[in-house]
């Protein structure tokens, strides 16, 4: 009985709610809410906002990855571009 009186933390409530949502919705649901969120963000922010978050993301990536990471993604990008352009 005492356990029923125990309050749930905000973190626990959020986790339980997220799990319930994940159990009852499919991939298309998440794609649609992501699209709506992206459109709303675009409507409410300007070019400078995107430049700033891009800069922060780039700095975070640079802090957590080494030279080999950039060589690997550069090679993958080059290969994908060559494939799309019909090159070898």
MITORLUM-802003 format. One record per atom (N, C-alpha, C): residue in three letters; x, y, z; residue number from 1; atom name. Coordinates in Angstrom, 1 decimal. Example, Ala and Ser with C-alpha at 12.3 -4.5 7.8 and 13.67 -1.06 7.14 Angstrom:
BEGIN
{type=Ala; xx=13.2; yy=-5.7; zz=7.8; seq=1; atom=N}
{type=Ala; xx=12.3; yy=-4.5; zz=7.8; seq=1; atom=CA}
{type=Ala; xx=13.2; yy=-3.3; zz=7.8; seq=1; atom=C}
{type=Ser; xx=12.8; yy=-2.2; zz=7.1; seq=2; atom=N}
{type=Ser; xx=13.7; yy=-1.1; zz=7.1; seq=2; atom=CA}
{type=Ser; xx=12.9; yy=0.0; zz=7.9; seq=2; atom=C}
END
This chain:
BEGIN
{type=Unk; xx=0.8; yy=-1.2; zz=0.0; seq=1; atom=N}
{type=Unk; xx=0.0; yy=0.0; zz=0.0; seq=1; atom=CA}
{type=Unk; xx=0.9; yy=1.2; zz=0.0; seq=1; atom=C}
{type=Unk; xx=2.0; yy=1.2; zz=0.7; seq=2; atom=N}
{type=Unk; xx=2.9; yy=2.4; zz=0.8; seq=2; atom=CA}
{type=Unk; xx=3.4; yy=2.7; zz=-0.6; seq=2; atom=C}
{type=Unk; xx=3.6; yy=1.7; zz=-1.4; seq=3; atom=N}
{type=Unk; xx=4.2; yy=1.9; zz=-2.8; seq=3; atom=CA}
{type=Unk; xx=3.3; yy=2.8; zz=-3.6; seq=3; atom=C}
{type=Unk; xx=1.9; yy=2.7; zz=-3.4; seq=4; atom=N}
{type=Unk; xx=1.0; yy=3.4; zz=-4.2; seq=4; atom=CA}
{type=Unk; xx=1.1; yy=4.9; zz=-3.9; seq=4; atom=C}
{type=Unk; xx=1.5; yy=5.2; zz=-2.7; seq=5; atom=N}
{type=Unk; xx=1.7; yy=6.6; zz=-2.3; seq=5; atom=CA}
{type=Unk; xx=3.0; yy=7.3; zz=-2.8; seq=5; atom=C}
{type=Unk; xx=3.9; yy=6.4; zz=-3.2; seq=6; atom=N}
{type=Unk; xx=5.2; yy=6.9; zz=-3.7; seq=6; atom=CA}
{type=Unk; xx=5.0; yy=7.6; zz=-5.0; seq=6; atom=C}
{type=Unk; xx=5.6; yy=8.8; zz=-5.1; seq=7; atom=N}
{type=Unk; xx=5.4; yy=9.6; zz=-6.3; seq=7; atom=CA}
{type=Unk; xx=6.5; yy=9.2; zz=-7.3; seq=7; atom=C}
{type=Unk; xx=6.1; yy=9.2; zz=-8.6; seq=8; atom=N}
{type=Unk; xx=7.0; yy=8.9; zz=-9.7; seq=8; atom=CA}
{type=Unk; xx=7.8; yy=10.2; zz=-10.0; seq=8; atom=C}
{type=Unk; xx=9.1; yy=10.0; zz=-10.3; seq=9; atom=N}
{type=Unk; xx=9.9; yy=11.2; zz=-10.7; seq=9; atom=CA}
{type=Unk; xx=9.5; yy=11.6; zz=-12.2; seq=9; atom=C}
{type=Unk; xx=9.9; yy=12.8; zz=-12.5; seq=10; atom=N}
{type=Unk; xx=9.6; yy=13.3; zz=-13.9; seq=10; atom=CA}
{type=Unk; xx=10.3; yy=12.4; zz=-14.9; seq=10; atom=C}
{type=Unk; xx=11.5; yy=11.9; zz=-14.6; seq=11; atom=N}
{type=Unk; xx=12.3; yy=11.1; zz=-15.4; seq=11; atom=CA}
{type=Unk; xx=11.6; yy=9.7; zz=-15.7; seq=11; atom=C}
{type=Unk; xx=11.1; yy=9.1; zz=-14.6; seq=12; atom=N}
{type=Unk; xx=10.4; yy=7.9; zz=-14.7; seq=12; atom=CA}
{type=Unk; xx=9.1; yy=8.0; zz=-15.5; seq=12; atom=C}
{type=Unk; xx=8.4; yy=9.1; zz=-15.3; seq=13; atom=N}
{type=Unk; xx=7.1; yy=9.4; zz=-16.0; seq=13; atom=CA}
{type=Unk; xx=7.4; yy=9.6; zz=-17.5; seq=13; atom=C}
{type=Unk; xx=8.5; yy=10.3; zz=-17.8; seq=14; atom=N}
{type=Unk; xx=8.9; yy=10.5; zz=-19.2; seq=14; atom=CA}
{type=Unk; xx=9.2; yy=9.2; zz=-19.9; seq=14; atom=C}
{type=Unk; xx=10.0; yy=8.4; zz=-19.2; seq=15; atom=N}
{type=Unk; xx=10.4; yy=7.1; zz=-19.7; seq=15; atom=CA}
{type=Unk; xx=9.2; yy=6.2; zz=-20.0; seq=15; atom=C}
{type=Unk; xx=8.3; yy=6.1; zz=-19.0; seq=16; atom=N}
{type=Unk; xx=7.1; yy=5.3; zz=-19.2; seq=16; atom=CA}
{type=Unk; xx=6.2; yy=5.8; zz=-20.3; seq=16; atom=C}
{type=Unk; xx=6.1; yy=7.1; zz=-20.4; seq=17; atom=N}
{type=Unk; xx=5.3; yy=7.7; zz=-21.5; seq=17; atom=CA}
{type=Unk; xx=5.9; yy=7.4; zz=-22.9; seq=17; atom=C}
{type=Unk; xx=7.2; yy=7.5; zz=-22.9; seq=18; atom=N}
{type=Unk; xx=7.9; yy=7.3; zz=-24.2; seq=18; atom=CA}
{type=Unk; xx=7.8; yy=5.8; zz=-24.6; seq=18; atom=C}
{type=Unk; xx=7.9; yy=4.9; zz=-23.6; seq=19; atom=N}
{type=Unk; xx=7.7; yy=3.5; zz=-23.9; seq=19; atom=CA}
{type=Unk; xx=6.3; yy=3.2; zz=-24.4; seq=19; atom=C}
{type=Unk; xx=5.3; yy=3.8; zz=-23.8; seq=20; atom=N}
{type=Unk; xx=3.9; yy=3.6; zz=-24.2; seq=20; atom=CA}
{type=Unk; xx=3.7; yy=4.1; zz=-25.6; seq=20; atom=C}
{type=Unk; xx=4.2; yy=5.3; zz=-25.9; seq=21; atom=N}
{type=Unk; xx=4.1; yy=5.8; zz=-27.2; seq=21; atom=CA}
{type=Unk; xx=4.8; yy=5.0; zz=-28.3; seq=21; atom=C}
{type=Unk; xx=6.0; yy=4.5; zz=-28.0; seq=22; atom=N}
{type=Unk; xx=6.7; yy=3.6; zz=-28.9; seq=22; atom=CA}
{type=Unk; xx=5.9; yy=2.3; zz=-29.1; seq=22; atom=C}
{type=Unk; xx=5.3; yy=1.8; zz=-28.1; seq=23; atom=N}
{type=Unk; xx=4.5; yy=0.6; zz=-28.3; seq=23; atom=CA}
{type=Unk; xx=3.3; yy=0.7; zz=-29.1; seq=23; atom=C}
{type=Unk; xx=2.7; yy=1.9; zz=-29.1; seq=24; atom=N}
{type=Unk; xx=1.4; yy=2.1; zz=-29.8; seq=24; atom=CA}
{type=Unk; xx=1.5; yy=2.9; zz=-31.2; seq=24; atom=C}
{type=Unk; xx=2.7; yy=3.2; zz=-31.6; seq=25; atom=N}
{type=Unk; xx=2.9; yy=4.0; zz=-32.8; seq=25; atom=CA}
{type=Unk; xx=4.0; yy=3.3; zz=-33.7; seq=25; atom=C}
{type=Unk; xx=3.8; yy=3.6; zz=-35.0; seq=26; atom=N}
{type=Unk; xx=4.8; yy=3.0; zz=-36.0; seq=26; atom=CA}
{type=Unk; xx=5.7; yy=4.0; zz=-36.5; seq=26; atom=C}
{type=Unk; xx=6.6; yy=3.6; zz=-37.4; seq=27; atom=N}
{type=Unk; xx=7.6; yy=4.4; zz=-38.0; seq=27; atom=CA}
{type=Unk; xx=7.0; yy=5.7; zz=-38.7; seq=27; atom=C}
{type=Unk; xx=5.9; yy=5.5; zz=-39.4; seq=28; atom=N}
{type=Unk; xx=5.3; yy=6.6; zz=-40.1; seq=28; atom=CA}
{type=Unk; xx=4.8; yy=7.7; zz=-39.1; seq=28; atom=C}
{type=Unk; xx=4.4; yy=7.3; zz=-37.9; seq=29; atom=N}
{type=Unk; xx=4.0; yy=8.3; zz=-36.9; seq=29; atom=CA}
{type=Unk; xx=5.2; yy=9.2; zz=-36.6; seq=29; atom=C}
{type=Unk; xx=6.3; yy=8.6; zz=-36.3; seq=30; atom=N}
{type=Unk; xx=7.5; yy=9.3; zz=-36.0; seq=30; atom=CA}
{type=Unk; xx=8.0; yy=10.2; zz=-37.1; seq=30; atom=C}
{type=Unk; xx=7.9; yy=9.7; zz=-38.4; seq=31; atom=N}
{type=Unk; xx=8.3; yy=10.5; zz=-39.5; seq=31; atom=CA}
{type=Unk; xx=7.4; yy=11.7; zz=-39.6; seq=31; atom=C}
{type=Unk; xx=6.1; yy=11.5; zz=-39.4; seq=32; atom=N}
{type=Unk; xx=5.2; yy=12.7; zz=-39.6; seq=32; atom=CA}
{type=Unk; xx=5.5; yy=13.7; zz=-38.5; seq=32; atom=C}
{type=Unk; xx=5.7; yy=13.3; zz=-37.2; seq=33; atom=N}
{type=Unk; xx=5.9; yy=14.3; zz=-36.2; seq=33; atom=CA}
{type=Unk; xx=7.3; yy=15.0; zz=-36.4; seq=33; atom=C}
{type=Unk; xx=8.2; yy=14.2; zz=-36.9; seq=34; atom=N}
{type=Unk; xx=9.5; yy=14.8; zz=-37.2; seq=34; atom=CA}
{type=Unk; xx=9.4; yy=15.8; zz=-38.3; seq=34; atom=C}
{type=Unk; xx=8.6; yy=15.5; zz=-39.3; seq=35; atom=N}
{type=Unk; xx=8.4; yy=16.5; zz=-40.4; seq=35; atom=CA}
{type=Unk; xx=7.8; yy=17.8; zz=-39.9; seq=35; atom=C}
{type=Unk; xx=6.7; yy=17.6; zz=-39.1; seq=36; atom=N}
{type=Unk; xx=6.0; yy=18.7; zz=-38.5; seq=36; atom=CA}
{type=Unk; xx=6.9; yy=19.6; zz=-37.7; seq=36; atom=C}
{type=Unk; xx=7.8; yy=18.9; zz=-36.9; seq=37; atom=N}
{type=Unk; xx=8.7; yy=19.6; zz=-36.0; seq=37; atom=CA}
{type=Unk; xx=9.7; yy=20.4; zz=-36.8; seq=37; atom=C}
{type=Unk; xx=10.2; yy=19.8; zz=-37.9; seq=38; atom=N}
{type=Unk; xx=11.2; yy=20.4; zz=-38.8; seq=38; atom=CA}
{type=Unk; xx=10.6; yy=21.6; zz=-39.5; seq=38; atom=C}
{type=Unk; xx=9.4; yy=21.5; zz=-39.9; seq=39; atom=N}
{type=Unk; xx=8.7; yy=22.6; zz=-40.6; seq=39; atom=CA}
{type=Unk; xx=8.5; yy=23.8; zz=-39.6; seq=39; atom=C}
{type=Unk; xx=8.1; yy=23.4; zz=-38.4; seq=40; atom=N}
{type=Unk; xx=7.8; yy=24.5; zz=-37.4; seq=40; atom=CA}
{type=Unk; xx=9.1; yy=25.2; zz=-37.0; seq=40; atom=C}
{type=Unk; xx=10.2; yy=24.4; zz=-36.9; seq=41; atom=N}
{type=Unk; xx=11.5; yy=25.0; zz=-36.6; seq=41; atom=CA}
{type=Unk; xx=11.9; yy=25.9; zz=-37.7; seq=41; atom=C}
{type=Unk; xx=11.7; yy=25.5; zz=-38.9; seq=42; atom=N}
{type=Unk; xx=12.1; yy=26.3; zz=-40.1; seq=42; atom=CA}
{type=Unk; xx=11.3; yy=27.6; zz=-40.1; seq=42; atom=C}
{type=Unk; xx=10.0; yy=27.5; zz=-39.7; seq=43; atom=N}
{type=Unk; xx=9.2; yy=28.7; zz=-39.7; seq=43; atom=CA}
{type=Unk; xx=9.6; yy=29.7; zz=-38.6; seq=43; atom=C}
{type=Unk; xx=10.2; yy=29.2; zz=-37.6; seq=44; atom=N}
{type=Unk; xx=10.4; yy=30.1; zz=-36.4; seq=44; atom=CA}
{type=Unk; xx=11.9; yy=30.5; zz=-36.3; seq=44; atom=C}
{type=Unk; xx=12.8; yy=30.0; zz=-37.2; seq=45; atom=N}
{type=Unk; xx=14.2; yy=30.4; zz=-37.1; seq=45; atom=CA}
{type=Unk; xx=14.7; yy=30.8; zz=-38.4; seq=45; atom=C}
{type=Unk; xx=15.8; yy=31.6; zz=-38.3; seq=46; atom=N}
{type=Unk; xx=16.4; yy=32.2; zz=-39.5; seq=46; atom=CA}
{type=Unk; xx=17.7; yy=31.4; zz=-39.9; seq=46; atom=C}
{type=Unk; xx=18.4; yy=31.9; zz=-40.9; seq=47; atom=N}
{type=Unk; xx=19.6; yy=31.3; zz=-41.4; seq=47; atom=CA}
{type=Unk; xx=20.7; yy=31.3; zz=-40.3; seq=47; atom=C}
{type=Unk; xx=20.8; yy=32.3; zz=-39.5; seq=48; atom=N}
{type=Unk; xx=21.8; yy=32.4; zz=-38.5; seq=48; atom=CA}
{type=Unk; xx=21.6; yy=31.3; zz=-37.4; seq=48; atom=C}
{type=Unk; xx=20.4; yy=30.9; zz=-37.1; seq=49; atom=N}
{type=Unk; xx=20.1; yy=29.8; zz=-36.2; seq=49; atom=CA}
{type=Unk; xx=20.7; yy=28.6; zz=-36.7; seq=49; atom=C}
{type=Unk; xx=20.5; yy=28.2; zz=-38.0; seq=50; atom=N}
{type=Unk; xx=21.0; yy=27.0; zz=-38.5; seq=50; atom=CA}
{type=Unk; xx=22.5; yy=27.1; zz=-38.6; seq=50; atom=C}
{type=Unk; xx=23.1; yy=28.2; zz=-38.9; seq=51; atom=N}
{type=Unk; xx=24.5; yy=28.3; zz=-39.0; seq=51; atom=CA}
{type=Unk; xx=25.1; yy=28.1; zz=-37.6; seq=51; atom=C}
{type=Unk; xx=24.5; yy=28.6; zz=-36.5; seq=52; atom=N}
{type=Unk; xx=25.0; yy=28.4; zz=-35.2; seq=52; atom=CA}
{type=Unk; xx=24.9; yy=27.0; zz=-34.7; seq=52; atom=C}
{type=Unk; xx=23.8; yy=26.3; zz=-35.0; seq=53; atom=N}
{type=Unk; xx=23.7; yy=24.9; zz=-34.5; seq=53; atom=CA}
{type=Unk; xx=24.6; yy=24.0; zz=-35.4; seq=53; atom=C}
{type=Unk; xx=24.8; yy=24.4; zz=-36.6; seq=54; atom=N}
{type=Unk; xx=25.7; yy=23.6; zz=-37.5; seq=54; atom=CA}
{type=Unk; xx=27.2; yy=23.8; zz=-37.0; seq=54; atom=C}
{type=Unk; xx=27.5; yy=25.0; zz=-36.6; seq=55; atom=N}
{type=Unk; xx=28.8; yy=25.2; zz=-36.0; seq=55; atom=CA}
{type=Unk; xx=29.1; yy=24.4; zz=-34.7; seq=55; atom=C}
{type=Unk; xx=28.1; yy=24.5; zz=-33.8; seq=56; atom=N}
{type=Unk; xx=28.2; yy=23.7; zz=-32.6; seq=56; atom=CA}
{type=Unk; xx=28.3; yy=22.2; zz=-32.8; seq=56; atom=C}
{type=Unk; xx=27.5; yy=21.7; zz=-33.8; seq=57; atom=N}
{type=Unk; xx=27.6; yy=20.3; zz=-34.1; seq=57; atom=CA}
{type=Unk; xx=28.9; yy=19.9; zz=-34.7; seq=57; atom=C}
{type=Unk; xx=29.4; yy=20.8; zz=-35.6; seq=58; atom=N}
{type=Unk; xx=30.8; yy=20.5; zz=-36.1; seq=58; atom=CA}
{type=Unk; xx=31.9; yy=20.5; zz=-35.1; seq=58; atom=C}
{type=Unk; xx=31.8; yy=21.5; zz=-34.2; seq=59; atom=N}
{type=Unk; xx=32.8; yy=21.5; zz=-33.1; seq=59; atom=CA}
{type=Unk; xx=32.7; yy=20.3; zz=-32.2; seq=59; atom=C}
{type=Unk; xx=31.5; yy=19.9; zz=-31.9; seq=60; atom=N}
{type=Unk; xx=31.3; yy=18.7; zz=-31.0; seq=60; atom=CA}
{type=Unk; xx=31.9; yy=17.4; zz=-31.8; seq=60; atom=C}
{type=Unk; xx=31.6; yy=17.3; zz=-33.1; seq=61; atom=N}
{type=Unk; xx=32.1; yy=16.2; zz=-33.8; seq=61; atom=CA}
{type=Unk; xx=33.7; yy=16.2; zz=-33.9; seq=61; atom=C}
{type=Unk; xx=34.2; yy=17.4; zz=-34.1; seq=62; atom=N}
{type=Unk; xx=35.7; yy=17.5; zz=-34.2; seq=62; atom=CA}
{type=Unk; xx=36.3; yy=17.2; zz=-32.8; seq=62; atom=C}
{type=Unk; xx=35.7; yy=17.5; zz=-31.7; seq=63; atom=N}
{type=Unk; xx=36.2; yy=17.2; zz=-30.4; seq=63; atom=CA}
{type=Unk; xx=36.2; yy=15.7; zz=-30.1; seq=63; atom=C}
{type=Unk; xx=35.2; yy=15.0; zz=-30.7; seq=64; atom=N}
{type=Unk; xx=35.1; yy=13.6; zz=-30.4; seq=64; atom=CA}
{type=Unk; xx=35.6; yy=12.6; zz=-31.4; seq=64; atom=C}
{type=Unk; xx=36.1; yy=13.1; zz=-32.5; seq=65; atom=N}
{type=Unk; xx=36.6; yy=12.2; zz=-33.6; seq=65; atom=CA}
{type=Unk; xx=38.0; yy=12.6; zz=-34.0; seq=65; atom=C}
{type=Unk; xx=38.7; yy=11.6; zz=-34.6; seq=66; atom=N}
{type=Unk; xx=40.1; yy=11.9; zz=-35.0; seq=66; atom=CA}
{type=Unk; xx=40.2; yy=12.0; zz=-36.5; seq=66; atom=C}
{type=Unk; xx=41.4; yy=12.1; zz=-37.0; seq=67; atom=N}
{type=Unk; xx=41.7; yy=12.2; zz=-38.4; seq=67; atom=CA}
{type=Unk; xx=41.2; yy=11.1; zz=-39.2; seq=67; atom=C}
{type=Unk; xx=41.3; yy=9.8; zz=-38.7; seq=68; atom=N}
{type=Unk; xx=40.8; yy=8.7; zz=-39.4; seq=68; atom=CA}
{type=Unk; xx=39.3; yy=8.7; zz=-39.7; seq=68; atom=C}
{type=Unk; xx=38.5; yy=9.3; zz=-38.8; seq=69; atom=N}
{type=Unk; xx=37.1; yy=9.4; zz=-38.9; seq=69; atom=CA}
{type=Unk; xx=36.8; yy=10.3; zz=-40.2; seq=69; atom=C}
{type=Unk; xx=37.5; yy=11.4; zz=-40.3; seq=70; atom=N}
{type=Unk; xx=37.3; yy=12.3; zz=-41.4; seq=70; atom=CA}
{type=Unk; xx=37.7; yy=11.7; zz=-42.7; seq=70; atom=C}
{type=Unk; xx=38.8; yy=10.9; zz=-42.7; seq=71; atom=N}
{type=Unk; xx=39.3; yy=10.3; zz=-43.9; seq=71; atom=CA}
{type=Unk; xx=38.3; yy=9.2; zz=-44.4; seq=71; atom=C}
{type=Unk; xx=37.7; yy=8.5; zz=-43.4; seq=72; atom=N}
{type=Unk; xx=36.7; yy=7.5; zz=-43.7; seq=72; atom=CA}
{type=Unk; xx=35.4; yy=8.1; zz=-44.3; seq=72; atom=C}
{type=Unk; xx=34.9; yy=9.1; zz=-43.7; seq=73; atom=N}
{type=Unk; xx=33.7; yy=9.7; zz=-44.2; seq=73; atom=CA}
{type=Unk; xx=33.9; yy=10.4; zz=-45.5; seq=73; atom=C}
{type=Unk; xx=35.1; yy=11.0; zz=-45.7; seq=74; atom=N}
{type=Unk; xx=35.5; yy=11.6; zz=-47.0; seq=74; atom=CA}
{type=Unk; xx=35.5; yy=10.6; zz=-48.1; seq=74; atom=C}
{type=Unk; xx=36.1; yy=9.4; zz=-47.8; seq=75; atom=N}
{type=Unk; xx=36.2; yy=8.4; zz=-48.8; seq=75; atom=CA}
{type=Unk; xx=34.8; yy=7.9; zz=-49.2; seq=75; atom=C}
{type=Unk; xx=34.0; yy=7.7; zz=-48.1; seq=76; atom=N}
{type=Unk; xx=32.6; yy=7.2; zz=-48.4; seq=76; atom=CA}
{type=Unk; xx=31.8; yy=8.2; zz=-49.3; seq=76; atom=C}
{type=Unk; xx=32.0; yy=9.5; zz=-49.0; seq=77; atom=N}
{type=Unk; xx=31.3; yy=10.5; zz=-49.7; seq=77; atom=CA}
{type=Unk; xx=31.8; yy=10.6; zz=-51.2; seq=77; atom=C}
{type=Unk; xx=33.1; yy=10.5; zz=-51.3; seq=78; atom=N}
{type=Unk; xx=33.7; yy=10.5; zz=-52.7; seq=78; atom=CA}
{type=Unk; xx=33.2; yy=9.3; zz=-53.5; seq=78; atom=C}
{type=Unk; xx=33.2; yy=8.1; zz=-52.8; seq=79; atom=N}
{type=Unk; xx=32.7; yy=6.9; zz=-53.5; seq=79; atom=CA}
{type=Unk; xx=31.2; yy=7.0; zz=-53.9; seq=79; atom=C}
{type=Unk; xx=30.4; yy=7.5; zz=-53.0; seq=80; atom=N}
{type=Unk; xx=29.0; yy=7.7; zz=-53.3; seq=80; atom=CA}
{type=Unk; xx=28.8; yy=8.7; zz=-54.5; seq=80; atom=C}
{type=Unk; xx=29.5; yy=9.8; zz=-54.5; seq=81; atom=N}
{type=Unk; xx=29.4; yy=10.8; zz=-55.5; seq=81; atom=CA}
{type=Unk; xx=29.8; yy=10.2; zz=-56.9; seq=81; atom=C}
{type=Unk; xx=30.9; yy=9.4; zz=-56.9; seq=82; atom=N}
{type=Unk; xx=31.4; yy=8.8; zz=-58.1; seq=82; atom=CA}
{type=Unk; xx=30.4; yy=7.8; zz=-58.6; seq=82; atom=C}
{type=Unk; xx=29.8; yy=7.1; zz=-57.7; seq=83; atom=N}
{type=Unk; xx=28.8; yy=6.1; zz=-58.1; seq=83; atom=CA}
{type=Unk; xx=27.6; yy=6.8; zz=-58.8; seq=83; atom=C}
{type=Unk; xx=27.1; yy=7.9; zz=-58.2; seq=84; atom=N}
{type=Unk; xx=26.0; yy=8.6; zz=-58.7; seq=84; atom=CA}
{type=Unk; xx=26.3; yy=9.3; zz=-60.0; seq=84; atom=C}
{type=Unk; xx=27.5; yy=9.6; zz=-60.2; seq=85; atom=N}
{type=Unk; xx=27.9; yy=10.3; zz=-61.5; seq=85; atom=CA}
{type=Unk; xx=28.4; yy=9.3; zz=-62.5; seq=85; atom=C}
{type=Unk; xx=28.3; yy=8.0; zz=-62.2; seq=86; atom=N}
{type=Unk; xx=28.6; yy=6.9; zz=-63.2; seq=86; atom=CA}
{type=Unk; xx=30.1; yy=6.8; zz=-63.4; seq=86; atom=C}
{type=Unk; xx=30.9; yy=7.2; zz=-62.4; seq=87; atom=N}
{type=Unk; xx=32.4; yy=7.1; zz=-62.5; seq=87; atom=CA}
{type=Unk; xx=32.8; yy=5.9; zz=-61.7; seq=87; atom=C}
{type=Unk; xx=34.1; yy=5.5; zz=-62.0; seq=88; atom=N}
{type=Unk; xx=34.6; yy=4.3; zz=-61.3; seq=88; atom=CA}
{type=Unk; xx=35.4; yy=4.7; zz=-60.0; seq=88; atom=C}
END
